[in-house]
Amino acid sequence: MTDNTHNPPPMDEGFQDFENDEPNDLDEDEISQQPKRSKRIDNDSLFHMFLQLSQQSTNIQNQLHKLNMLDEIKSTLEDQKTTITNLSTAVATMDQEVTQLKNENERLEKELKKCNLIFSGISDDQNEDESVCLDKIKQQINHLKVRGVTLDTAHRLGTFKIGTTRSIKVKFLKLSDRQKVWDARKNLPSPVYINEDLPQQTRRHHYILREAARDAKSKNKSVRIKCSTKENTIDEKVFKIENDALVDSSPTNAAKKKKDFLGKRPLQTRNMRPNTSQQNQYRRD
């Protein structure tokens, strides 16, 4: 007879192993170390970020320092620009003052020399004294047929050189006597001629005017020289001496109209005879 006693089925081996599986000590240690590792990693990341932020902060400070330096340089440049502008203004003012002083000195020198004339082309002797020079000048004045002229002094200019003829500087006692001789200067026989005793600056300016006129004439241009005002008119353009140079100073249309209007005044109100001072030009006749 068969035993019907029911035996329970055997337990599944996998299930049995799972129930009998207990956590060992290593797994517990690893689990306990995980928060510490995570905390260490977080600290390292924060420290690295801190270093980056510190480096960035240093870079920003360096950039700000450079910007401050640029601002300082810009401010310095602005100050230097202002200083240069002030210096330029001061130099321009000084140039104007120097020009005014030169013109005033020229005017005073002209005043001192207004009674003088320079005679050139008269025979020269090595041991001439003032009396000999005066006698030679009187002989030349007799050629001019001018009477009643009184001379003050006469002397040679420069040192004697064989083969050259020094000019004679003559001072008249009265300006009217000097003017008589000057007006009759064209009657002198060649090679003697007379020039005005002008300051060096005036002579230099007259030389510039003459050279410019000679150059313009060589190009078939019309030229008028006015030494009294130190200007040339070349093909209706006016050139004046400024700072020892000839510059174009043609009048504007308004100034030209005004000048033309003044030139059209009634004849009875104008002086038809030329002024003697307007005829006095520094030239060799």
VMD Tcl script that draws the C-alpha trace (Angstrom):
set ca {
  {0.00 0.00 0.00}
  {1.27 3.25 -1.02}
  {2.12 5.88 1.58}
  {0.02 8.87 0.81}
  {1.73 11.02 3.30}
  {2.27 14.34 1.52}
  {5.77 15.72 1.72}
  {6.15 19.38 1.17}
  {7.80 20.28 -2.09}
  {11.39 21.21 -1.89}
  {12.10 24.94 -1.53}
  {13.43 26.72 -4.50}
  {17.17 26.92 -4.27}
  {17.31 30.54 -5.38}
  {14.73 31.58 -2.89}
  {16.50 29.56 -0.22}
  {19.77 31.23 -1.00}
  {18.15 34.63 -0.87}
  {16.69 34.00 2.53}
  {19.92 32.68 3.85}
  {21.91 35.57 2.28}
  {22.96 38.02 4.97}
  {24.90 41.26 4.46}
  {28.56 40.90 5.20}
  {30.84 43.40 6.96}
  {32.47 44.81 3.75}
  {29.22 45.94 2.27}
  {28.35 47.77 5.43}
  {31.73 49.59 5.44}
  {31.33 50.69 1.84}
  {27.87 51.93 2.55}
  {29.09 53.84 5.57}
  {31.96 55.41 3.53}
  {29.77 56.72 0.69}
  {28.62 59.92 2.48}
  {32.23 60.66 3.46}
  {33.41 60.26 -0.14}
  {30.62 62.44 -1.41}
  {31.48 65.08 1.16}
  {35.18 64.91 0.20}
  {34.31 65.30 -3.49}
  {32.10 68.27 -2.70}
  {34.91 69.91 -0.73}
  {37.36 69.38 -3.58}
  {34.92 70.86 -6.07}
  {34.31 73.86 -3.84}
  {38.04 74.40 -3.38}
  {38.60 74.18 -7.13}
  {35.77 76.62 -7.74}
  {37.24 78.91 -5.09}
  {40.60 78.84 -6.86}
  {38.93 79.65 -10.17}
  {36.95 82.49 -8.62}
  {40.09 83.80 -6.95}
  {41.96 83.71 -10.25}
  {39.09 85.43 -12.01}
  {38.97 88.05 -9.28}
  {42.70 88.65 -9.68}
  {42.26 88.99 -13.44}
  {39.42 91.43 -12.96}
  {41.51 93.48 -10.55}
  {44.37 93.51 -13.04}
  {42.01 94.65 -15.78}
  {40.61 97.36 -13.52}
  {44.14 98.47 -12.71}
  {44.93 98.68 -16.41}
  {41.75 100.66 -16.98}
  {42.71 103.03 -14.19}
  {46.15 103.40 -15.79}
  {44.51 104.12 -19.14}
  {42.34 106.75 -17.49}
  {45.41 108.29 -15.93}
  {47.24 108.24 -19.27}
  {44.22 109.76 -20.97}
  {44.04 112.46 -18.32}
  {47.77 113.11 -18.70}
  {47.41 113.35 -22.47}
  {44.55 115.80 -22.08}
  {46.67 117.90 -19.73}
  {49.57 117.79 -22.17}
  {47.25 118.72 -25.02}
  {46.02 121.71 -23.02}
  {49.62 122.65 -22.21}
  {50.62 122.42 -25.87}
  {47.66 124.57 -26.86}
  {48.60 127.17 -24.26}
  {52.23 127.09 -25.40}
  {51.18 127.46 -29.03}
  {49.07 130.47 -28.11}
  {51.95 131.92 -26.12}
  {54.37 131.37 -29.00}
  {51.95 132.98 -31.46}
  {51.60 135.95 -29.12}
  {55.37 136.20 -28.78}
  {55.75 136.05 -32.57}
  {53.32 138.94 -32.90}
  {55.21 140.90 -30.26}
  {58.54 140.18 -31.97}
  {57.09 141.32 -35.30}
  {55.79 144.49 -33.70}
  {59.18 145.13 -32.10}
  {60.93 144.57 -35.44}
  {58.58 146.98 -37.16}
  {59.02 149.54 -34.40}
  {62.79 149.16 -34.54}
  {62.67 149.56 -38.32}
  {60.57 152.71 -37.98}
  {62.95 154.21 -35.43}
  {65.97 153.36 -37.56}
  {64.33 155.00 -40.55}
  {63.72 158.08 -38.46}
  {67.37 158.23 -37.48}
  {68.51 157.81 -41.09}
  {65.97 160.04 -42.78}
  {68.57 162.78 -43.40}
  {71.08 160.35 -44.95}
  {71.82 159.28 -48.53}
  {74.24 156.69 -49.87}
  {76.43 157.72 -52.84}
  {77.96 154.85 -54.84}
  {80.34 154.73 -57.80}
  {82.64 157.58 -56.66}
  {86.38 156.93 -57.00}
  {87.93 155.56 -53.81}
  {91.31 156.31 -52.25}
  {92.86 154.35 -49.41}
  {93.63 157.21 -47.05}
  {90.51 159.33 -47.47}
  {89.31 161.35 -44.51}
  {85.98 163.10 -43.96}
  {87.05 166.33 -45.64}
  {88.03 164.48 -48.83}
  {84.69 162.65 -48.85}
  {82.80 165.92 -48.36}
  {84.65 167.55 -51.29}
  {83.81 164.60 -53.58}
  {80.15 164.73 -52.58}
  {79.98 168.48 -53.20}
  {81.34 167.91 -56.70}
  {78.58 165.41 -57.40}
  {75.92 167.72 -56.00}
  {77.12 170.43 -58.39}
  {76.23 168.06 -61.26}
  {72.69 168.00 -59.92}
  {72.44 171.80 -60.16}
  {71.11 171.96 -56.62}
  {71.99 175.07 -54.61}
  {71.89 175.92 -50.94}
  {72.56 172.39 -49.68}
  {74.44 172.01 -46.39}
  {76.23 168.76 -45.60}
  {76.80 167.53 -42.06}
  {79.08 164.46 -42.33}
  {80.40 162.06 -44.99}
  {82.40 158.86 -44.63}
  {83.18 155.64 -46.50}
  {81.43 152.38 -45.66}
  {83.55 149.31 -45.04}
  {87.29 148.77 -45.43}
  {89.37 149.68 -48.44}
  {90.03 146.92 -51.01}
  {91.98 147.32 -54.22}
  {89.72 147.03 -57.25}
  {86.51 147.94 -55.38}
  {84.76 151.24 -54.72}
  {83.25 151.83 -51.31}
  {80.03 153.77 -50.96}
  {79.87 157.09 -49.11}
  {77.28 157.71 -46.45}
  {76.25 161.37 -46.37}
  {74.26 163.09 -43.64}
  {72.57 166.37 -44.52}
  {72.04 169.09 -42.01}
  {68.38 169.50 -42.98}
  {65.84 167.04 -44.31}
  {64.80 169.51 -47.01}
  {68.38 169.56 -48.38}
  {68.44 165.78 -48.47}
  {65.12 165.78 -50.35}
  {66.41 168.21 -52.96}
  {69.35 165.95 -53.76}
  {67.17 162.84 -53.78}
  {64.66 164.36 -56.19}
  {67.46 165.32 -58.60}
  {69.36 162.01 -58.37}
  {68.63 161.04 -61.98}
  {70.81 163.90 -63.20}
  {73.98 162.26 -61.87}
  {76.43 161.07 -64.51}
  {77.14 157.35 -64.70}
  {78.49 155.35 -62.86}
  {77.49 157.39 -59.82}
  {74.08 156.72 -58.29}
  {72.26 157.45 -55.03}
  {70.26 155.21 -52.71}
  {68.38 155.90 -49.53}
  {70.00 154.92 -46.25}
  {67.52 152.26 -45.21}
  {67.52 149.73 -42.33}
  {68.80 146.26 -43.12}
  {65.34 144.74 -42.79}
  {63.91 147.25 -45.25}
  {66.70 146.58 -47.75}
  {66.09 142.84 -47.45}
  {62.37 143.31 -48.05}
  {63.00 145.54 -51.06}
  {65.34 142.91 -52.45}
  {62.56 140.31 -52.13}
  {60.15 142.63 -53.94}
  {62.60 143.29 -56.77}
  {63.45 139.61 -57.23}
  {59.75 138.68 -57.35}
  {59.09 141.45 -59.85}
  {62.01 140.36 -62.02}
  {60.73 136.78 -62.02}
  {57.19 137.89 -62.90}
  {58.42 140.07 -65.75}
  {60.38 137.14 -67.17}
  {57.01 135.33 -67.41}
  {55.39 138.30 -69.21}
  {53.27 139.28 -66.21}
  {52.31 142.83 -65.31}
  {54.09 144.07 -62.18}
  {53.81 147.13 -59.97}
  {56.15 147.61 -57.03}
  {55.21 149.76 -54.05}
  {58.17 149.83 -51.70}
  {56.56 152.23 -49.23}
  {54.02 149.54 -48.29}
  {56.26 146.58 -49.21}
  {53.91 145.08 -51.74}
  {53.91 143.88 -55.33}
  {50.92 143.77 -57.61}
  {51.35 140.92 -60.09}
  {48.52 140.39 -62.58}
  {46.12 142.27 -60.27}
  {47.07 140.08 -57.31}
  {48.58 141.86 -54.31}
  {51.58 140.28 -52.58}
  {52.92 141.71 -49.31}
  {55.96 141.05 -47.16}
  {55.10 139.05 -44.05}
  {57.77 137.46 -41.85}
  {60.46 138.09 -44.47}
  {58.43 136.32 -47.18}
  {56.19 137.48 -50.02}
  {52.65 136.16 -49.50}
  {49.43 136.55 -51.44}
  {47.22 139.09 -49.69}
  {44.75 139.93 -52.43}
  {41.79 141.86 -51.05}
  {38.40 140.20 -50.75}
  {35.56 141.25 -53.03}
  {34.17 143.58 -50.41}
  {37.51 145.22 -49.77}
  {38.13 145.46 -53.51}
  {34.75 147.14 -54.04}
  {35.55 149.59 -51.28}
  {38.91 150.31 -52.84}
  {37.33 150.79 -56.26}
  {34.75 153.11 -54.75}
  {37.45 155.21 -53.12}
  {39.25 155.30 -56.46}
  {36.18 156.81 -58.15}
  {35.97 159.92 -55.99}
  {35.59 163.28 -57.80}
  {38.79 164.52 -59.33}
  {38.69 167.84 -57.49}
  {38.98 166.04 -54.16}
  {42.06 164.09 -55.15}
  {45.67 165.19 -55.19}
  {46.66 165.07 -58.82}
  {50.35 165.56 -58.11}
  {52.22 162.49 -56.87}
  {53.45 162.61 -53.31}
  {57.22 162.78 -53.06}
  {57.30 160.06 -50.41}
  {55.53 157.73 -52.82}
  {58.30 158.20 -55.34}
  {61.04 157.20 -52.90}
  {61.81 153.65 -53.86}
  {64.93 151.76 -52.98}
  {66.38 151.07 -56.42}
  {69.40 151.73 -58.53}
  {68.76 154.36 -61.20}
}
mol new
graphics top color blue
foreach p $ca { graphics top sphere $p radius 0.5 }
foreach p [lrange $ca 0 end-1] q [lrange $ca 1 end] { graphics top cylinder $p $q radius 0.2 }
display resetview
